Amino acid sequence: MNLAELLNSVDVIQVTGNAELKEIRSLTFDSREAGNGSLFFAVRGFKTDGHKFIPEVLSKNPAAIVIDNPESVPAQIFDKSECVKIIVEDSRKAMAQFANIFYGEPSKKLKVFGITGTKGKTTSVFYLKHILQNAGIKTGLIGTIKNMIGDKTIATKLTTPESITINDLMHQMITEGCTHCVMEISSHSLSLHRIDYLDIDYAGFTNITSDHMDYHKTFENYLDSKKTLFDQLKPDSCAVVNCDDPSWEKLTANSKSQIKTYGEDRNAQFKIKNIEYDFESTSYDLEFDGNEYKIKTSLVGKFNVHNSAVAFALAYESGIDAEIIIKGIETAPQVPGRFEIITRGTKKVVIDYAHSSDSLKKVLLSMNHVNKEHRPLYTVFGCGGDRDKTKRPVMGSIAEELSDYVYVTSDNPRTEDPVFIIEDIKKGLKKDNHKIVVDREEAIKKSIMESEDNAVILIAGKGHENYQEINGVRNYFSDKDLAEKYLGMIN
């Protein structure tokens, strides 16, 4: 794409150089990916500033570089090259706008569903994709566990990728025949402008509880970041929100979209009733528009009632027949690492991604609910390093209160000493029903090998993740693989 043509459709402060002579072959904010004909965005990140890498990028013959801090880049550096310098107000925001235009505004050519919330995004998006596929609609997915174009899987590292990746993925979806896209939308992506300029037709809200305080600092900031999704919706779009959550009205206060509510609240437009669940399945009634439907899913837990209900409401509002939606929910496969149950003999292990105080509490309450026979309940958990420290003692307190026995271990310590993380967790422990086992594999092994034959064991925190990060190095590590390994040794 010609740079001058691209610049005609975006907001810039100043352009230095001959844009008419430049053809843009690729967009990137990673200096290692810059090359001949690339457009590089100097983005200020959490650990480094992209402006520092401009000399390295210039050596690779890029077509142009976008900056928002001219003071950090000596003018003579550009004078010695033929690279076009583009000054903008905010490089991240500009990156989203440039990417949208470069890839042909792909979100306008798809019916886009975006789901946000502290918990439930991943499962809700998987439900929704399966419903749409059940309706014969080829659908793309952007999410925590994986990105998908139809049935093709593409690896992912972020819940919501950077704006260049999002627009590239959507462009590929269109090329390969997708008409719909479902995506998770994180608070980080909203505050970092990753979804700016996207045309979102349907937005879902699951819930909001205190999380990511290491980044947002206050709950109000966290709430405000979520709110931006609903603020930017068009008048002809639809938002489906959980009215059981006390923050839903604040989130939608300035939204121009049509608002639909779901939940157990008696005023919900999609009203959830008669919830039942055990270790095998979950069922409930959903009442709306004067009709009542029986919903059943093989995914276990009360949270999966709400996850499936938001997917139901979004699909229904988009025009999918209720019976098709019900079938889609009923046949939806297990989402990796989300209350994933492994049974060997009489012993059960549940693998779950719960890594915040609220999510740990919810999964343990669900486990206690389905544990009708009062089998011994064990919990294995830790807390991630370089993240919100305030939740650590709270999670310790919740684990010991709702479990018969707790193995406190490491999660992804990252650059922190796992022993220090565990010391923070121990501040919330008041009982004598816990054991400290720093090595996570050893903790999983002990919980399985030392527990009673009929025990139920929760391994929380990592879920679908297949790595453990220690001092910046990721090594293969799967809670599920290890659970199956040690269960196999006793059965």
Residue pairs with C-beta under 8 A, 6 or more apart in sequence:
1 23
1 24
1 102
2 19
2 20
2 22
2 23
2 24
3 19
3 20
3 22
3 23
3 24
3 39
3 63
3 64
3 84
4 19
4 20
4 22
6 24
6 98
6 101
6 102
7 15
7 19
7 86
9 101
10 94
10 97
10 98
10 101
11 88
11 89
11 94
11 97
12 86
12 87
12 88
12 94
13 87
13 88
13 89
14 85
14 86
14 87
15 84
15 85
15 86
15 87
16 78
16 84
16 85
16 86
16 87
17 64
17 78
17 82
17 83
17 84
17 85
18 82
18 84
19 64
19 84
22 37
22 63
22 64
22 84
23 37
23 63
24 37
24 38
24 39
24 63
24 64
24 102
25 36
25 37
25 38
25 63
26 33
26 35
26 37
26 38
26 39
27 38
27 39
27 41
27 95
27 98
27 99
27 102
27 164
28 34
28 38
28 39
28 40
28 41
28 164
29 40
29 41
29 42
29 43
29 50
29 91
29 95
29 162
29 164
31 40
31 50
31 53
31 56
31 57
34 40
34 56
34 57
34 60
34 62
35 60
35 61
35 62
36 60
36 61
36 62
37 61
37 62
37 63
38 60
38 62
38 63
39 62
39 63
39 64
39 65
39 66
39 98
39 102
40 50
40 54
40 57
40 62
40 64
40 65
40 66
41 50
41 65
41 66
41 91
41 92
41 94
41 95
41 98
42 49
42 50
42 51
42 53
42 54
42 65
42 66
42 67
42 68
42 69
42 73
42 91
43 50
43 91
43 92
43 95
44 50
44 51
44 68
44 69
44 91
44 92
49 69
49 72
50 91
51 67
51 69
51 72
51 73
52 72
54 65
54 67
54 73
54 77
55 77
57 65
58 65
58 77
58 78
58 81
58 83
61 83
62 83
63 83
63 84
64 83
64 84
64 85
64 86
65 78
65 83
65 84
65 85
65 86
66 86
66 87
66 88
66 91
66 94
66 95
66 98
67 73
67 85
67 86
67 87
67 88
67 91
68 87
68 88
68 89
68 90
68 91
68 94
70 87
78 85
88 94
90 193
92 163
92 192
92 193
92 194
93 193
93 196
95 162
95 163
95 164
95 193
96 163
96 193
96 194
96 195
96 196
96 197
97 196
97 197
99 163
99 164
99 166
99 167
99 168
100 106
100 107
100 163
100 167
100 197
100 198
102 167
103 167
103 168
103 170
103 171
104 171
105 199
106 167
106 170
106 171
106 173
106 174
107 167
107 170
107 181
107 197
107 198
107 199
107 200
108 199
109 174
110 140
110 170
110 173
110 174
110 178
110 179
110 180
110 181
111 179
111 180
111 181
111 201
111 202
111 318
112 170
112 180
112 181
112 182
112 183
112 198
112 199
112 200
112 201
112 202
113 125
113 128
113 180
113 181
113 182
113 183
113 200
113 201
113 202
113 203
113 204
113 314
113 318
114 182
114 183
114 184
114 185
114 195
114 198
114 200
114 202
114 203
114 204
114 229
115 121
115 124
115 125
115 128
115 182
115 183
115 184
115 185
115 203
115 204
115 205
115 206
115 310
115 314
116 184
116 185
116 186
116 187
116 190
116 203
116 204
116 205
116 206
116 226
116 229
117 124
117 204
117 205
117 206
117 207
117 208
117 226
117 242
118 206
118 207
118 208
118 209
118 211
118 356
118 358
118 359
119 206
119 207
119 209
119 303
119 356
119 358
119 359
119 362
120 206
120 207
120 303
120 306
120 307
120 310
121 143
121 144
121 159
121 184
121 185
121 186
121 206
122 143
122 144
122 145
122 184
122 335
122 338
122 353
123 299
123 303
123 304
123 307
123 335
123 338
124 204
124 206
124 307
124 308
124 310
124 311
125 141
125 143
125 182
125 183
125 184
125 311
126 141
126 143
126 332
126 333
126 335
127 307
127 308
127 311
127 312
127 328
127 329
127 332
128 182
128 311
128 314
128 315
129 139
129 141
129 148
129 182
130 328
130 329
130 331
130 332
130 333
131 311
131 312
131 315
131 320
131 324
131 325
131 328
131 329
131 332
132 139
132 180
132 182
132 315
132 320
132 328
133 139
133 328
134 324
134 325
134 327
134 328
134 331
135 315
135 320
135 321
135 324
135 325
135 328
137 179
137 180
138 150
138 176
138 177
138 178
138 179
138 180
139 150
139 178
139 179
139 180
139 181
139 182
140 147
140 148
140 149
140 150
140 169
140 170
140 172
140 173
140 178
140 180
140 181
140 182
141 147
141 148
141 181
141 182
141 183
142 156
142 160
142 161
142 166
142 169
142 181
142 182
142 183
142 184
143 156
143 159
143 182
143 183
143 184
144 156
144 159
144 184
144 464
145 156
145 335
145 336
145 337
145 464
146 153
146 154
146 155
146 156
147 153
147 154
147 155
147 156
147 161
147 169
148 154
149 169
149 172
149 173
149 176
149 178
150 176
150 177
150 178
152 176
154 169
158 186
158 189
159 184
159 186
159 188
159 189
160 166
160 183
160 184
160 185
160 186
160 188
160 189
160 194
160 195
161 169
161 194
162 194
163 193
163 194
163 195
163 196
163 197
166 183
166 194
166 195
166 198
170 181
173 181
185 195
185 203
185 229
187 212
187 215
187 216
187 222
187 225
187 226
188 194
188 212
188 215
188 225
189 195
190 225
190 226
190 228
190 229
191 216
191 225
191 228
195 229
196 232
199 234
200 229
200 232
200 233
200 237
201 237
201 238
201 318
202 237
202 238
202 239
202 240
202 314
202 317
202 318
203 229
203 230
203 233
203 237
203 238
203 239
203 240
203 257
204 239
204 240
204 241
204 310
204 311
204 313
204 314
205 226
205 230
205 239
205 240
205 241
205 242
205 245
205 248
205 251
205 310
206 242
206 306
206 307
206 310
207 242
207 244
207 245
207 306
208 222
208 223
208 226
208 245
208 247
208 251
209 356
209 357
209 358
210 219
210 222
210 356
210 357
210 358
210 391
211 222
211 356
211 358
211 388
211 391
212 222
212 388
213 219
213 222
213 388
213 390
213 391
214 386
214 387
214 388
214 389
216 222
216 225
223 247
223 250
223 251
226 251
227 250
227 251
227 253
227 254
230 239
230 251
230 252
230 254
230 255
230 257
231 254
231 255
233 239
233 255
233 256
233 257
234 256
234 257
235 256
235 257
236 257
237 256
237 257
237 258
238 257
238 258
238 259
238 260
238 314
238 317
238 318
239 252
239 255
239 257
239 258
239 259
239 260
240 260
240 261
240 262
240 270
240 310
240 313
240 314
240 317
241 248
241 251
241 252
241 259
241 260
241 261
241 262
242 248
242 261
242 262
242 263
242 306
242 310
243 261
243 262
243 263
243 265
243 267
243 268
244 263
244 264
244 265
244 268
244 306
245 263
248 261
252 259
260 269
260 270
260 313
260 317
261 267
261 268
261 269
261 270
262 268
262 269
262 270
262 271
262 272
262 306
262 309
262 310
262 312
262 313
263 270
263 271
263 272
263 306
263 309
264 271
264 272
264 273
264 275
265 271
269 288
270 286
270 287
270 288
270 309
270 312
270 313
270 316
271 286
271 287
271 288
272 284
272 285
272 286
272 305
272 306
272 309
273 284
273 285
273 286
273 287
273 292
274 283
274 284
274 285
275 282
275 283
275 284
275 302
275 305
276 282
276 283
276 284
277 283
277 300
277 301
277 302
277 304
277 305
277 366
277 369
277 370
278 300
278 370
278 372
279 300
279 341
279 348
279 370
280 298
280 300
281 296
281 297
281 298
281 300
282 296
282 297
282 298
282 299
282 300
282 301
282 302
282 304
282 305
282 308
283 294
283 295
283 296
283 297
284 294
284 295
284 305
284 309
285 292
285 293
285 294
285 295
286 292
286 293
286 295
286 309
286 312
287 293
288 313
288 316
291 322
293 322
293 326
294 326
295 308
295 309
295 312
295 326
295 329
295 330
296 329
296 330
297 304
297 308
297 329
297 330
297 332
298 330
298 332
298 334
299 307
299 308
299 332
299 334
299 335
299 338
299 339
300 339
300 341
300 366
300 370
301 339
301 362
301 363
301 366
301 370
302 362
302 365
302 366
302 369
303 339
303 362
303 363
303 366
304 339
308 329
308 332
311 325
311 329
312 325
312 326
312 329
315 325
315 328
316 322
316 325
334 340
335 464
336 463
336 464
336 480
337 351
337 352
337 353
337 462
337 463
337 464
337 465
337 479
337 480
338 352
338 353
338 463
338 464
339 350
339 351
339 352
339 363
339 366
340 350
340 351
340 352
340 463
340 480
341 348
341 349
341 350
342 348
342 349
342 350
342 351
342 480
342 483
342 484
342 487
343 349
344 484
344 487
344 488
344 490
344 491
345 453
345 490
345 491
346 453
346 454
347 448
347 451
347 453
347 454
347 455
347 456
347 457
347 487
347 490
347 491
348 455
348 456
348 457
349 448
349 456
349 457
349 458
349 459
349 483
349 487
350 363
350 367
350 456
350 457
350 458
350 459
351 459
351 463
351 479
351 480
351 483
352 359
352 363
352 458
352 459
352 460
352 463
353 359
353 460
353 461
353 462
353 463
353 464
353 465
354 360
354 362
354 363
354 381
354 460
354 461
354 463
355 383
355 384
355 411
355 460
355 461
355 462
355 463
356 391
356 395
357 391
357 394
357 395
357 398
360 381
360 395
360 398
360 399
360 460
361 398
361 402
363 458
363 460
364 377
364 379
364 398
364 399
364 402
364 403
364 458
365 402
367 377
367 402
367 456
367 458
368 377
368 402
371 377
371 456
373 454
375 452
375 454
375 455
375 456
376 404
376 405
376 451
376 452
376 454
376 455
376 456
377 402
377 403
377 404
377 405
377 455
377 456
377 457
377 458
378 403
378 404
378 405
378 406
378 407
378 447
378 451
378 455
378 456
378 457
378 458
379 399
379 402
379 403
379 405
379 406
379 407
379 457
379 458
379 460
380 406
380 407
380 409
380 440
380 443
380 444
380 447
380 457
380 458
380 459
380 460
381 395
381 399
381 406
381 407
381 408
381 409
381 411
381 458
381 459
381 460
381 461
382 408
382 409
382 410
382 411
382 418
382 421
382 422
382 425
382 440
382 461
383 391
383 392
383 395
383 411
383 421
383 424
383 425
383 461
384 411
384 412
384 413
384 414
384 421
384 461
385 411
385 412
385 413
385 414
385 415
385 416
385 418
385 421
386 414
386 415
386 416
387 414
389 424
392 421
392 424
392 425
392 427
392 428
393 424
393 425
393 426
393 427
393 428
393 429
394 428
395 425
395 428
396 406
396 408
396 425
396 426
396 427
396 428
396 429
396 434
397 428
397 429
397 430
398 428
399 406
399 408
399 434
400 406
400 428
400 429
400 430
400 431
400 433
400 434
401 431
403 433
403 458
404 433
405 433
405 434
405 435
405 451
406 429
406 433
406 434
406 435
407 434
407 435
407 437
407 443
407 444
407 446
407 447
408 422
408 425
408 426
408 429
408 434
408 435
408 436
408 437
408 443
409 422
409 436
409 437
409 438
409 439
409 440
409 442
409 443
409 444
410 418
410 421
410 422
410 438
410 439
410 440
410 468
411 421
411 440
411 461
411 462
411 468
412 462
412 465
412 467
412 468
412 469
412 470
413 421
413 469
413 470
413 471
414 469
414 470
414 471
414 472
415 471
415 472
418 438
419 438
422 436
422 438
426 436
435 446
437 443
437 446
440 468
440 477
441 477
441 482
444 459
444 479
444 482
444 483
444 486
445 482
445 486
447 457
447 459
448 457
448 483
448 486
448 487
448 490
449 486
449 489
449 490
451 457
457 483
459 479
459 483
462 468
462 477
462 479
463 479
465 477
465 478
465 479
466 476
466 477
466 478
467 474
467 475
467 476
467 477
468 474
468 475
468 477
